[in-house]
Amino acid sequence: MMKRLVSALAVAVTAALALTACGGGSDPLSSTSASAAPGETSASKVVVGSFNFPESVLLASIYAQALQAKGVTVEEKPNIGSREIVYGQIKSGGLTVLPEYIGSLLAFVDKTTTAKTKDEILAGLKTALPADLEVLEPAAAEDNNSLTVTKETAAKHNLTTIEDLVKVSKDFVVGGPPEFKERQEKNFKDVYGLEFKEWKPTGETTADAIKSGTVQVGNVFTTDPKILLNDLVSLQDNKNAFGADNIAPLVYKAGVNDTVTSTLDAVSAKLDTATLVSLMKRVSVDKDDPPVVAKDWLSQNGLV
């Protein structure tokens, strides 16, 4: 009899502790909550991060303010670092939402991919991404990688395509983000047979470095307004070394609900490449604060 009483007491204590453990703390990234409607996740706090370049910071601010306008509690973590750093954070749930570039993301998670078009890349991401992550509907806006030169360099060496660089690349210094060489050196050699004299980490100053002659060719995003302002030419990627890079939210699925996904989809539906170029001119050239630029665009489009 005593053993039964002790056993019953142990069961009761265990059950009580289990209930306390379940109800004693609220995980902002938990997949369900008592107040959530069927099929909804809690999304009590959404953490929006960005890479360490101005366009990503701007896009993250657009996402964050659009979500806040819908009553979502948002924490912003801007300017974190390169994909090599940031991807691990969203994969673990430390971030909930990240503005991504679909072609670059697929190349990062699947080093063997040959996908180049938007549809091919999206299909590849469905297979290559871990089950915890999902790419939402992409925007029409694309910010593609490029190899860019001055108009004078293009005219002097008769350069219109990346393939044309083969005849001069061994005499050229190429600039780009710090991780550019690691990401693209083998790709350029395999696709085009390119070998450069030197690789320089020019980061955000790449367009200016091309104009000044510090480098002869550089990796400039095609939405960078400095391409026009510095009189530069982006060479045609005639063999598709770079995949389509439509902008899309990458989300940690357990941390978002229907409100979050529908809000982000609404943002993507309004964002095109010409718009992004004009917004980036305000950020990069006029030096307006990204949150101010983000709010103006959201207001103009009825999203806040």
SULBELFEN-V57047 format. One record per backbone hydrogen bond with DSSP energy under -1.0 kcal/mol. NH is the residue of the N-H (numbers start at 1). CO is the residue of the C=O. Records with the same first field share a line. If there is no record, write none. Layout:
NH->CO, CO
//
This chain:
5->1
6->2
7->3
8->4
9->5
10->6
11->7
12->8
13->9
14->10
15->11
16->12
17->13
18->14
19->15
20->16
21->17
22->18
23->19
24->20
30->27
36->33
40->37
46->73
48->75
49->97
50->77
52->81
57->53
58->54
59->55
60->56
61->57
62->58
63->59
64->60
65->61
66->62
67->63
68->64
69->65
70->67
71->68
72->67
75->46
77->48
80->50
85->82
86->82
87->83
90->86
91->87
92->88
94->89
95->89
96->47
97->47
98->250
100->248
102->246
105->101
106->102
107->103
108->104
109->105
110->106
113->110
121->117
122->118
123->119
124->120
125->121
126->122
128->124
129->125
133->130
134->251
136->249
139->247
141->271
143->245
148->218
149->233
151->231
154->150
155->151
156->152
157->153
159->154
162->236
165->162
166->163
168->165
169->165
171->168
172->169
174->198
175->217
176->200
180->177
183->179
184->180
185->181
188->184
189->185
190->186
191->187
192->188
193->188
194->188
197->169, 172
198->172
200->174
202->176, 200
203->176
205->202
206->203
209->205
210->206
211->207
212->208
213->209
214->209
215->209
216->173
217->173
218->148
219->175
220->218
222->144
224->221
227->224
229->225
230->226
231->228
232->227
233->149
235->147
236->160
238->236
240->237
244->116
247->141
248->100
250->98
251->134
252->96
253->132
255->252
256->253
261->257
262->258
263->259
264->260
265->261
266->262
267->263
268->264
269->265
270->267
276->272
277->273
278->274
279->275
280->276
281->277
282->278
283->279
284->280
285->281
286->281
288->282
293->289
294->290
295->291
296->292
297->293
298->294
299->295
300->296
301->297
302->299
303->298
//
